[in-house]
Amino acid sequence: MERNLTSEQRDWLLQLDTVAPTKPEPPEHVKAKLVEYGLAIELVEGGQQLTTLGREALSNEDGTPREGSGSPPT
């Protein structure tokens, strides 16, 4: 499945890509898509965290994660 991100979804991915302990809270419709696409996960203590796939999507110019990518971060 191709996961082309909207500009709003990509903006939220960028906002989640932080080491700050408190992450911003995306709107429900954005959060649901990021989690569905595997780009972010819901944390037990609340909030979201960017996944490796989410970071990869940010590094791809078109915002589309490559299929089958799952290599661990270096």
Biopython code that builds the backbone (N, CA, C, O; Angstrom):
import numpy as np
from Bio.PDB.StructureBuilder import StructureBuilder

atoms = [
    (1, "MET", "N", (0.844, -1.170, 0.000)),
    (1, "MET", "CA", (0.000, 0.000, 0.000)),
    (1, "MET", "C", (0.893, 1.237, 0.000)),
    (1, "MET", "O", (1.820, 1.334, 0.803)),
    (2, "GLU", "N", (0.629, 2.138, -0.855)),
    (2, "GLU", "CA", (1.384, 3.382, -0.925)),
    (2, "GLU", "C", (0.826, 4.355, 0.108)),
    (2, "GLU", "O", (-0.387, 4.529, 0.229)),
    (3, "ARG", "N", (1.721, 4.978, 0.840)),
    (3, "ARG", "CA", (1.305, 5.864, 1.921)),
    (3, "ARG", "C", (1.761, 7.287, 1.635)),
    (3, "ARG", "O", (2.687, 7.779, 2.280)),
    (4, "ASN", "N", (1.135, 7.943, 0.695)),
    (4, "ASN", "CA", (1.478, 9.339, 0.430)),
    (4, "ASN", "C", (0.922, 10.193, 1.562)),
    (4, "ASN", "O", (-0.268, 10.137, 1.874)),
    (5, "LEU", "N", (1.792, 10.974, 2.165)),
    (5, "LEU", "CA", (1.383, 11.811, 3.280)),
    (5, "LEU", "C", (0.868, 13.143, 2.782)),
    (5, "LEU", "O", (1.377, 13.707, 1.813)),
    (6, "THR", "N", (-0.151, 13.635, 3.465)),
    (6, "THR", "CA", (-0.606, 14.990, 3.188)),
    (6, "THR", "C", (0.393, 15.948, 3.828)),
    (6, "THR", "O", (1.206, 15.540, 4.657)),
    (7, "SER", "N", (0.333, 17.193, 3.452)),
    (7, "SER", "CA", (1.245, 18.170, 4.053)),
    (7, "SER", "C", (0.976, 18.298, 5.552)),
    (7, "SER", "O", (1.907, 18.510, 6.329)),
    (8, "GLU", "N", (-0.281, 18.173, 5.964)),
    (8, "GLU", "CA", (-0.619, 18.244, 7.386)),
    (8, "GLU", "C", (-0.002, 17.072, 8.150)),
    (8, "GLU", "O", (0.548, 17.260, 9.235)),
    (9, "GLN", "N", (-0.092, 15.858, 7.586)),
    (9, "GLN", "CA", (0.496, 14.691, 8.236)),
    (9, "GLN", "C", (2.008, 14.823, 8.322)),
    (9, "GLN", "O", (2.608, 14.495, 9.346)),
    (10, "ARG", "N", (2.617, 15.299, 7.258)),
    (10, "ARG", "CA", (4.074, 15.483, 7.253)),
    (10, "ARG", "C", (4.495, 16.539, 8.278)),
    (10, "ARG", "O", (5.502, 16.365, 8.964)),
    (11, "ASP", "N", (3.741, 17.617, 8.388)),
    (11, "ASP", "CA", (4.034, 18.650, 9.389)),
    (11, "ASP", "C", (3.984, 18.068, 10.797)),
    (11, "ASP", "O", (4.836, 18.374, 11.630)),
    (12, "TRP", "N", (2.994, 17.238, 11.058)),
    (12, "TRP", "CA", (2.897, 16.623, 12.384)),
    (12, "TRP", "C", (4.021, 15.638, 12.625)),
    (12, "TRP", "O", (4.519, 15.534, 13.746)),
    (13, "LEU", "N", (4.429, 14.913, 11.598)),
    (13, "LEU", "CA", (5.592, 14.025, 11.759)),
    (13, "LEU", "C", (6.818, 14.837, 12.159)),
    (13, "LEU", "O", (7.571, 14.437, 13.047)),
    (14, "LEU", "N", (7.013, 15.965, 11.509)),
    (14, "LEU", "CA", (8.144, 16.831, 11.851)),
    (14, "LEU", "C", (8.061, 17.310, 13.296)),
    (14, "LEU", "O", (9.078, 17.391, 13.986)),
    (15, "GLN", "N", (6.860, 17.625, 13.750)),
    (15, "GLN", "CA", (6.691, 18.084, 15.123)),
    (15, "GLN", "C", (6.934, 16.960, 16.133)),
    (15, "GLN", "O", (7.392, 17.219, 17.246)),
    (16, "LEU", "N", (6.633, 15.725, 15.757)),
    (16, "LEU", "CA", (6.873, 14.584, 16.645)),
    (16, "LEU", "C", (8.338, 14.177, 16.666)),
    (16, "LEU", "O", (8.776, 13.466, 17.571)),
    (17, "ASP", "N", (9.097, 14.626, 15.670)),
    (17, "ASP", "CA", (10.516, 14.273, 15.563)),
    (17, "ASP", "C", (11.338, 15.190, 16.470)),
    (17, "ASP", "O", (12.066, 16.065, 16.002)),
    (18, "THR", "N", (11.202, 14.969, 17.770)),
    (18, "THR", "CA", (11.902, 15.786, 18.759)),
    (18, "THR", "C", (12.308, 14.911, 19.936)),
    (18, "THR", "O", (11.673, 13.892, 20.209)),
    (19, "VAL", "N", (13.353, 15.306, 20.622)),
    (19, "VAL", "CA", (13.783, 14.572, 21.820)),
    (19, "VAL", "C", (13.142, 15.162, 23.072)),
    (19, "VAL", "O", (13.386, 14.678, 24.177)),
    (20, "ALA", "N", (12.334, 16.193, 22.913)),
    (20, "ALA", "CA", (11.657, 16.797, 24.057)),
    (20, "ALA", "C", (10.776, 15.759, 24.744)),
    (20, "ALA", "O", (10.139, 14.949, 24.070)),
    (21, "PRO", "N", (10.729, 15.770, 26.070)),
    (21, "PRO", "CA", (9.919, 14.776, 26.785)),
    (21, "PRO", "C", (8.429, 14.910, 26.520)),
    (21, "PRO", "O", (7.708, 13.913, 26.559)),
    (22, "THR", "N", (7.956, 16.107, 26.254)),
    (22, "THR", "CA", (6.547, 16.327, 25.950)),
    (22, "THR", "C", (6.398, 16.579, 24.457)),
    (22, "THR", "O", (6.958, 17.530, 23.913)),
    (23, "LYS", "N", (5.635, 15.714, 23.810)),
    (23, "LYS", "CA", (5.397, 15.832, 22.368)),
    (23, "LYS", "C", (4.084, 16.570, 22.118)),
    (23, "LYS", "O", (3.191, 16.545, 22.964)),
    (24, "PRO", "N", (3.960, 17.224, 20.968)),
    (24, "PRO", "CA", (2.694, 17.876, 20.634)),
    (24, "PRO", "C", (1.603, 16.830, 20.399)),
    (24, "PRO", "O", (1.900, 15.673, 20.099)),
    (25, "GLU", "N", (0.374, 17.232, 20.532)),
    (25, "GLU", "CA", (-0.768, 16.336, 20.359)),
    (25, "GLU", "C", (-1.459, 16.613, 19.026)),
    (25, "GLU", "O", (-2.175, 17.606, 18.898)),
    (26, "PRO", "N", (-1.249, 15.734, 18.015)),
    (26, "PRO", "CA", (-1.905, 15.952, 16.716)),
    (26, "PRO", "C", (-3.419, 15.761, 16.830)),
    (26, "PRO", "O", (-3.895, 15.097, 17.751)),
    (27, "PRO", "N", (-4.168, 16.337, 15.901)),
    (27, "PRO", "CA", (-5.611, 16.096, 15.853)),
    (27, "PRO", "C", (-5.870, 14.596, 15.655)),
    (27, "PRO", "O", (-5.040, 13.887, 15.086)),
    (28, "GLU", "N", (-7.016, 14.127, 16.125)),
    (28, "GLU", "CA", (-7.349, 12.699, 16.069)),
    (28, "GLU", "C", (-7.235, 12.120, 14.663)),
    (28, "GLU", "O", (-6.709, 11.019, 14.496)),
    (29, "HIS", "N", (-7.724, 12.848, 13.630)),
    (29, "HIS", "CA", (-7.692, 12.298, 12.270)),
    (29, "HIS", "C", (-6.261, 12.134, 11.768)),
    (29, "HIS", "O", (-5.978, 11.209, 11.006)),
    (30, "VAL", "N", (-5.368, 13.008, 12.178)),
    (30, "VAL", "CA", (-3.965, 12.897, 11.776)),
    (30, "VAL", "C", (-3.301, 11.771, 12.565)),
    (30, "VAL", "O", (-2.600, 10.934, 11.997)),
    (31, "LYS", "N", (-3.527, 11.759, 13.866)),
    (31, "LYS", "CA", (-2.942, 10.741, 14.726)),
    (31, "LYS", "C", (-3.331, 9.337, 14.250)),
    (31, "LYS", "O", (-2.487, 8.443, 14.191)),
    (32, "ALA", "N", (-4.601, 9.147, 13.912)),
    (32, "ALA", "CA", (-5.080, 7.837, 13.464)),
    (32, "ALA", "C", (-4.346, 7.373, 12.208)),
    (32, "ALA", "O", (-3.972, 6.204, 12.108)),
    (33, "LYS", "N", (-4.140, 8.271, 11.255)),
    (33, "LYS", "CA", (-3.442, 7.900, 10.016)),
    (33, "LYS", "C", (-1.968, 7.598, 10.265)),
    (33, "LYS", "O", (-1.433, 6.643, 9.703)),
    (34, "LEU", "N", (-1.305, 8.397, 11.101)),
    (34, "LEU", "CA", (0.112, 8.154, 11.382)),
    (34, "LEU", "C", (0.307, 6.806, 12.056)),
    (34, "LEU", "O", (1.259, 6.087, 11.753)),
    (35, "VAL", "N", (-0.592, 6.464, 12.967)),
    (35, "VAL", "CA", (-0.523, 5.163, 13.636)),
    (35, "VAL", "C", (-0.871, 4.048, 12.654)),
    (35, "VAL", "O", (-0.202, 3.015, 12.630)),
    (36, "GLU", "N", (-1.907, 4.246, 11.847)),
    (36, "GLU", "CA", (-2.309, 3.243, 10.844)),
    (36, "GLU", "C", (-1.170, 2.949, 9.871)),
    (36, "GLU", "O", (-0.943, 1.795, 9.509)),
    (37, "TYR", "N", (-0.466, 3.977, 9.453)),
    (37, "TYR", "CA", (0.644, 3.816, 8.517)),
    (37, "TYR", "C", (1.911, 3.296, 9.182)),
    (37, "TYR", "O", (2.877, 2.966, 8.494)),
    (38, "GLY", "N", (1.922, 3.217, 10.528)),
    (38, "GLY", "CA", (3.104, 2.736, 11.231)),
    (38, "GLY", "C", (4.184, 3.792, 11.380)),
    (38, "GLY", "O", (5.340, 3.468, 11.652)),
    (39, "LEU", "N", (3.811, 5.064, 11.202)),
    (39, "LEU", "CA", (4.783, 6.142, 11.278)),
    (39, "LEU", "C", (4.938, 6.679, 12.696)),
    (39, "LEU", "O", (5.936, 7.323, 13.022)),
    (40, "ALA", "N", (3.944, 6.407, 13.534)),
    (40, "ALA", "CA", (3.978, 6.811, 14.934)),
    (40, "ALA", "C", (3.272, 5.736, 15.743)),
    (40, "ALA", "O", (2.464, 4.973, 15.212)),
    (41, "ILE", "N", (3.584, 5.684, 17.036)),
    (41, "ILE", "CA", (2.909, 4.756, 17.928)),
    (41, "ILE", "C", (2.297, 5.524, 19.081)),
    (41, "ILE", "O", (2.766, 6.602, 19.448)),
    (42, "GLU", "N", (1.235, 4.951, 19.651)),
    (42, "GLU", "CA", (0.611, 5.506, 20.848)),
    (42, "GLU", "C", (1.401, 5.008, 22.049)),
    (42, "GLU", "O", (1.646, 3.808, 22.173)),
    (43, "LEU", "N", (1.793, 5.894, 22.916)),
    (43, "LEU", "CA", (2.515, 5.512, 24.116)),
    (43, "LEU", "C", (1.534, 5.195, 25.239)),
    (43, "LEU", "O", (0.473, 5.813, 25.332)),
    (44, "VAL", "N", (1.880, 4.245, 26.079)),
    (44, "VAL", "CA", (1.015, 3.852, 27.191)),
    (44, "VAL", "C", (0.744, 5.038, 28.111)),
    (44, "VAL", "O", (-0.378, 5.224, 28.583)),
    (45, "GLU", "N", (1.779, 5.836, 28.361)),
    (45, "GLU", "CA", (1.619, 6.984, 29.254)),
    (45, "GLU", "C", (0.959, 8.178, 28.572)),
    (45, "GLU", "O", (0.811, 9.237, 29.183)),
    (46, "GLY", "N", (0.564, 8.018, 27.324)),
    (46, "GLY", "CA", (-0.099, 9.082, 26.580)),
    (46, "GLY", "C", (0.841, 9.717, 25.568)),
    (46, "GLY", "O", (2.059, 9.705, 25.744)),
    (47, "GLY", "N", (0.282, 10.256, 24.535)),
    (47, "GLY", "CA", (1.068, 10.888, 23.485)),
    (47, "GLY", "C", (1.496, 9.896, 22.423)),
    (47, "GLY", "O", (1.112, 8.727, 22.452)),
    (48, "GLN", "N", (2.293, 10.374, 21.491)),
    (48, "GLN", "CA", (2.778, 9.561, 20.386)),
    (48, "GLN", "C", (4.291, 9.672, 20.301)),
    (48, "GLN", "O", (4.911, 10.600, 20.821)),
    (49, "GLN", "N", (4.850, 8.687, 19.624)),
    (49, "GLN", "CA", (6.290, 8.704, 19.361)),
    (49, "GLN", "C", (6.504, 8.301, 17.918)),
    (49, "GLN", "O", (5.851, 7.390, 17.411)),
    (50, "LEU", "N", (7.410, 8.975, 17.272)),
    (50, "LEU", "CA", (7.774, 8.670, 15.893)),
    (50, "LEU", "C", (8.462, 7.319, 15.836)),
    (50, "LEU", "O", (9.273, 7.003, 16.706)),
    (51, "THR", "N", (8.154, 6.522, 14.834)),
    (51, "THR", "CA", (8.819, 5.231, 14.651)),
    (51, "THR", "C", (9.978, 5.388, 13.667)),
    (51, "THR", "O", (10.156, 6.444, 13.060)),
    (52, "THR", "N", (10.752, 4.329, 13.522)),
    (52, "THR", "CA", (11.829, 4.327, 12.532)),
    (52, "THR", "C", (11.250, 4.569, 11.149)),
    (52, "THR", "O", (11.830, 5.304, 10.350)),
    (53, "LEU", "N", (10.119, 3.960, 10.865)),
    (53, "LEU", "CA", (9.460, 4.157, 9.573)),
    (53, "LEU", "C", (9.038, 5.619, 9.393)),
    (53, "LEU", "O", (9.114, 6.151, 8.286)),
    (54, "GLY", "N", (8.598, 6.264, 10.468)),
    (54, "GLY", "CA", (8.239, 7.677, 10.412)),
    (54, "GLY", "C", (9.443, 8.552, 10.120)),
    (54, "GLY", "O", (9.353, 9.494, 9.334)),
    (55, "ARG", "N", (10.577, 8.244, 10.752)),
    (55, "ARG", "CA", (11.802, 9.012, 10.485)),
    (55, "ARG", "C", (12.255, 8.814, 9.045)),
    (55, "ARG", "O", (12.736, 9.743, 8.396)),
    (56, "GLU", "N", (12.094, 7.593, 8.560)),
    (56, "GLU", "CA", (12.464, 7.311, 7.170)),
    (56, "GLU", "C", (11.570, 8.083, 6.203)),
    (56, "GLU", "O", (12.033, 8.582, 5.177)),
    (57, "ALA", "N", (10.283, 8.176, 6.542)),
    (57, "ALA", "CA", (9.363, 8.931, 5.686)),
    (57, "ALA", "C", (9.780, 10.391, 5.612)),
    (57, "ALA", "O", (9.661, 11.020, 4.561)),
    (58, "LEU", "N", (10.267, 10.931, 6.720)),
    (58, "LEU", "CA", (10.738, 12.318, 6.719)),
    (58, "LEU", "C", (11.988, 12.482, 5.880)),
    (58, "LEU", "O", (12.217, 13.539, 5.293)),
    (59, "SER", "N", (12.803, 11.425, 5.822)),
    (59, "SER", "CA", (14.035, 11.528, 5.044)),
    (59, "SER", "C", (13.792, 11.356, 3.548)),
    (59, "SER", "O", (14.607, 11.793, 2.735)),
    (60, "ASN", "N", (12.670, 10.719, 3.175)),
    (60, "ASN", "CA", (12.304, 10.582, 1.765)),
    (60, "ASN", "C", (11.680, 11.892, 1.310)),
    (60, "ASN", "O", (10.819, 12.451, 1.989)),
    (61, "GLU", "N", (12.111, 12.363, 0.187)),
    (61, "GLU", "CA", (11.663, 13.670, -0.293)),
    (61, "GLU", "C", (10.162, 13.747, -0.485)),
    (61, "GLU", "O", (9.568, 14.794, -0.228)),
    (62, "ASP", "N", (9.528, 12.665, -0.933)),
    (62, "ASP", "CA", (8.086, 12.719, -1.177)),
    (62, "ASP", "C", (7.267, 12.307, 0.031)),
    (62, "ASP", "O", (6.038, 12.321, -0.028)),
    (63, "GLY", "N", (7.925, 11.938, 1.137)),
    (63, "GLY", "CA", (7.208, 11.582, 2.350)),
    (63, "GLY", "C", (6.611, 10.198, 2.323)),
    (63, "GLY", "O", (5.778, 9.873, 3.168)),
    (64, "THR", "N", (7.013, 9.370, 1.374)),
    (64, "THR", "CA", (6.485, 8.026, 1.256)),
    (64, "THR", "C", (7.486, 7.014, 1.787)),
    (64, "THR", "O", (8.580, 6.894, 1.235)),
    (65, "PRO", "N", (7.142, 6.278, 2.851)),
    (65, "PRO", "CA", (8.058, 5.251, 3.335)),
    (65, "PRO", "C", (8.248, 4.170, 2.281)),
    (65, "PRO", "O", (7.308, 3.831, 1.561)),
    (66, "ARG", "N", (9.441, 3.634, 2.188)),
    (66, "ARG", "CA", (9.687, 2.561, 1.243)),
    (66, "ARG", "C", (9.081, 1.276, 1.766)),
    (66, "ARG", "O", (9.204, 0.969, 2.952)),
    (67, "GLU", "N", (8.431, 0.523, 0.901)),
    (67, "GLU", "CA", (7.859, -0.756, 1.276)),
    (67, "GLU", "C", (8.955, -1.737, 1.653)),
    (67, "GLU", "O", (10.016, -1.776, 1.029)),
    (68, "GLY", "N", (8.683, -2.529, 2.685)),
    (68, "GLY", "CA", (9.634, -3.553, 3.079)),
    (68, "GLY", "C", (10.805, -3.020, 3.877)),
    (68, "GLY", "O", (11.696, -3.788, 4.240)),
    (69, "SER", "N", (10.830, -1.735, 4.160)),
    (69, "SER", "CA", (11.932, -1.200, 4.952)),
    (69, "SER", "C", (11.635, -1.449, 6.419)),
    (69, "SER", "O", (10.527, -1.194, 6.890)),
    (70, "GLY", "N", (12.571, -1.919, 7.096)),
    (70, "GLY", "CA", (12.400, -2.204, 8.496)),
    (70, "GLY", "C", (13.729, -2.404, 9.154)),
    (70, "GLY", "O", (13.818, -3.006, 10.224)),
    (71, "SER", "N", (14.780, -1.897, 8.515)),
    (71, "SER", "CA", (16.110, -2.073, 9.076)),
    (71, "SER", "C", (16.238, -1.231, 10.336)),
    (71, "SER", "O", (15.701, -0.125, 10.407)),
    (72, "PRO", "N", (16.942, -1.749, 11.319)),
    (72, "PRO", "CA", (17.098, -1.018, 12.575)),
    (72, "PRO", "C", (17.910, 0.255, 12.382)),
    (72, "PRO", "O", (18.741, 0.331, 11.477)),
    (73, "PRO", "N", (17.674, 1.252, 13.225)),
    (73, "PRO", "CA", (18.439, 2.491, 13.111)),
    (73, "PRO", "C", (19.896, 2.254, 13.445)),
    (73, "PRO", "O", (20.219, 1.368, 14.237)),
    (74, "THR", "N", (20.763, 3.026, 12.859)),
    (74, "THR", "CA", (22.198, 2.864, 13.106)),
    (74, "THR", "C", (22.701, 3.887, 14.088)),
    (74, "THR", "O", (23.888, 3.899, 14.414)),
]
sb = StructureBuilder()
sb.init_structure("model")
sb.init_model(0)
sb.init_chain("A")
sb.init_seg("    ")
for serial, (resi, resn, name, xyz) in enumerate(atoms, 1):
    if name == "N":
        sb.init_residue(resn, " ", resi, " ")
    sb.init_atom(name, np.array(xyz, "f"), 0.0, 1.0, " ", f" {name:<3s}", serial, name[0])
structure = sb.get_structure()
